[in-house]
Amino acid sequence: MSSKEISVALVGNPNTGKSTLFNALTGLRQKVGNYPGVTVARKSGRCDCGDGLKVELVDLPGLYSLAAASPDEQVVTDVLLGSLEGSHQPDAIVVVLDATNILRNLFLASQLAELNLPLALVLNQADIAHKQGLKIDTELLSQRLGGVPVVLTSAWKGEGISAVRRAIAEALNKKTKMTRLTWPSQVESALNTIVQTIEKDTGKAPSAADVQRILFSSNTHTSDRLGWSHSHRDAVVRQARDQVRAAGYNPLAAEPLIHYAHLRKVLEGVTVGGNGKQGNAAALDKVLLNRVVGPILFIGIMLGLFASVFWLAKFPMQWIQAGVDFLKAIVAPALAGTPMLQSLVTDGIIAGVGAFLVFLPQILILFLFVGILEDSGYMARAAFIMDRLFSWCGLNGKSFVPLLSGFACAIPGLLSTRTIEDPKARLATAFAVPFMSCSARFPVYALMCAAFIGPLYGPGWESVVMVGMHCVGLIFAVPTAFVLTRFVLKVKPQPFVLELPRYQMPKPRDVIWRMWQNAAEFISKAGTVIFAITIIIWALCYFPRDAQMSDRIKASEPTLSEHELQARTQAAMIEQSWMGRFGKAVQPVFDPCGFDWKITVGVLASFPAREVIVSTLGVTYSIGKGAEADSEHLRTAMQEAKWTDGPRKSTPIFSLAAVLALMVFFALCSQCGATIATLAQETGGWKWAAISFFYMTILAWVMAVVVYQVVIRLT
Amino acid sequence: MTPLSQLLPGQFGKLVSLNPDQAVDQRLMALGLLPGMALKLVRRAPLGDPLAIEFGGQVVSLRLAEAESLIVDVAADCPVQRPKNTP
């Protein structure tokens, strides 16, 4: 973004169709990024306003008031005030309003007028207002508000878009400002007192909007930013608030009271008719929020969502896997002359690209659902139905979809936490998602159950252990979220005040665009990290290389078949690789969990992706590469494995205690590079990703030790 | 005068007072729920909490625990409408 480019901010309440309008105005020529240092998405696009006037349109997150309650809303306020580092104040503001509820939507516009920037009003969803019999005199409204352009649109239908372009041009060219309200004299003088004190103290006159934030908002964010932290600050503000109180207003209620009273007068005669009803909402809510039918429909919808992410995504994931294998098969012979390069390209680079591409089907499918649920208005209802189950542990109703998706895969689950407005609940949900038993844990449980639990205790116990393992993560996630929100996170909890908007048919373009934006952001941010991790782990498992290994094994055991020789060579190679040496070195750490060095190497090698354990065990147990969970050979090799030294000498390595400990370890451990990378992406830094990694890994170790030591004493 | 949480689904009331110190109340005021405003308790969630209230042509969900400071005057047949001007 060049500093000369004219920038126009698109601001409005949630559920006004603002994003649809943004997509219509920019024609999908958009850039998505983040504001520096915060997790709020910065969406911008080029908007052509006619006569060669091209502006950068910035779509700001929806909000109801400038009196920022949450850190995300604070970002919007800071952008509009031009006080956010790395962004400059917009040259004009386009306020998007819901034409069916102009009064409430005008409150934000009226606050924005205090910024004294060129402004235009867009009354969107005019088609619905029309259907409700609501007539809006836009000319009268414009006149009452000092001549700012007021246009009626229906972004969903694509109507009135060119009028918005003209309105932006008009606002910029004529510098149309919205009339500011006249404060009652005592409030005015309270504001003036603060202006004069700040000017005296800091040498700079503060803007009207800043002073109002200081007087009316309970936090000190604005005065801190202005560098006004003099000792008498609190006393001056208190005195000013006393003046407001003398005028008969509670200082914290004065702003909405005065604005709304002013706006009711502004709107007199502007709107005629209308039933003031939510249209279809009341009738549909009777069914969708019914005490009996509501939860049943909810479960049905969520089952559909889960089945799609869990099952439907498997097909494209298999195609991607097949494509990766195909590519490896083509490339491998071409590089047969240089084994190191061959391994780097096939097991490092191609596998690394495959490692993040394989998440795309789940991400796209989940965001198809999330887009439809959000744009239709059902997501708010889903949160309404589920909130009770989550509120006690500091999460909220919107945590449900991310946690449910976590049972398929943590990556789409983490990405979908951005639907949670409350930053505290969002972070706690993101922290809980990786605990959910994702589909990558399944092969580990399947292998262990089929090899040990089933044969020893029968299929009944096999199912019990399977189900139990899927609950382990949940059992630890809930108290973790509780402690995190109650004692660790110092952010003020946001009230769960959620608008239940009118139902609407989602617009395919908006839904598909959101799917794509989420996928693209994942590839560009988390994708690169996942790729890098894959290469690093490849190198650790590959180097150092002993070229004579195969010959030496052949010399000592000449009777081995070609396949056995290859498998033995691979096992020996990994044993003397950096990873193998490291595994042997740290085996004592995992000894209390009952893991030998082969399991330890498997555990370590599967930190980038836990499903790797099965094939790594295949290699360390000399079965060869490509072992599957249902591989008969691997099962037999593991059943026959015995300790070769120490106090447990010649007892089976995979005792019941060790098997259960290993499964519990995998249920809890943070063994997924993609999850860590996505957590970092979604929480705006590595801090929480690191905390999550160490917390889950240490917890997994502790619980594995507990399980092993208890079970070994009972059996 | 009763707390909002005492209203039955379908019952109307008029907001008498709220507590501007609380974040919930500040948010509701921004949405236009000011003293004197008529409102209706539309329903409770299937598990009894949160509540859905209607005022000024919109339906908003809020938690029972967070709605404690909202005091309403229960009216037998007070329709939800744009309220009279309040101070």
Chai-1 contact restraints between the chains, C-beta under 6 A:
chainA,res_idxA,chainB,res_idxB,connection_type,confidence,min_distance_angstrom,max_distance_angstrom,comment,restraint_id
A,Y64,B,A30,contact,1.0,0.0,6.0,A-B,restraint_1
A,S65,B,A30,contact,1.0,0.0,6.0,A-B,restraint_2
A,A69,B,A23,contact,1.0,0.0,6.0,A-B,restraint_3
A,N101,B,G57,contact,1.0,0.0,6.0,A-B,restraint_4
A,R104,B,L31,contact,1.0,0.0,6.0,A-B,restraint_5
A,R104,B,G32,contact,1.0,0.0,6.0,A-B,restraint_6
A,R104,B,G56,contact,1.0,0.0,6.0,A-B,restraint_7
A,G248,B,P87,contact,1.0,0.0,6.0,A-B,restraint_8
A,N250,B,P20,contact,1.0,0.0,6.0,A-B,restraint_9
A,L252,B,P20,contact,1.0,0.0,6.0,A-B,restraint_10
A,A253,B,P20,contact,1.0,0.0,6.0,A-B,restraint_11
A,A253,B,M29,contact,1.0,0.0,6.0,A-B,restraint_12
A,P256,B,M29,contact,1.0,0.0,6.0,A-B,restraint_13
A,P256,B,A30,contact,1.0,0.0,6.0,A-B,restraint_14
A,A261,B,N85,contact,1.0,0.0,6.0,A-B,restraint_15
A,G276,B,G57,contact,1.0,0.0,6.0,A-B,restraint_16
A,Q278,B,V59,contact,1.0,0.0,6.0,A-B,restraint_17
A,R291,B,P46,contact,1.0,0.0,6.0,A-B,restraint_18
A,G294,B,P46,contact,1.0,0.0,6.0,A-B,restraint_19
A,P295,B,P46,contact,1.0,0.0,6.0,A-B,restraint_20
A,F384,B,A45,contact,1.0,0.0,6.0,A-B,restraint_21
A,F384,B,S61,contact,1.0,0.0,6.0,A-B,restraint_22
A,I385,B,A45,contact,1.0,0.0,6.0,A-B,restraint_23
A,I385,B,P46,contact,1.0,0.0,6.0,A-B,restraint_24
A,D387,B,P50,contact,1.0,0.0,6.0,A-B,restraint_25
A,R388,B,L47,contact,1.0,0.0,6.0,A-B,restraint_26
A,R388,B,D49,contact,1.0,0.0,6.0,A-B,restraint_27
A,P495,B,A23,contact,1.0,0.0,6.0,A-B,restraint_28
A,P495,B,V24,contact,1.0,0.0,6.0,A-B,restraint_29
A,P495,B,R27,contact,1.0,0.0,6.0,A-B,restraint_30
A,P495,B,E66,contact,1.0,0.0,6.0,A-B,restraint_31
A,F496,B,R63,contact,1.0,0.0,6.0,A-B,restraint_32
A,V497,B,V24,contact,1.0,0.0,6.0,A-B,restraint_33
A,V497,B,R27,contact,1.0,0.0,6.0,A-B,restraint_34
A,V497,B,L62,contact,1.0,0.0,6.0,A-B,restraint_35
A,L498,B,S61,contact,1.0,0.0,6.0,A-B,restraint_36
A,E499,B,V60,contact,1.0,0.0,6.0,A-B,restraint_37
A,L500,B,V59,contact,1.0,0.0,6.0,A-B,restraint_38
A,L500,B,S61,contact,1.0,0.0,6.0,A-B,restraint_39
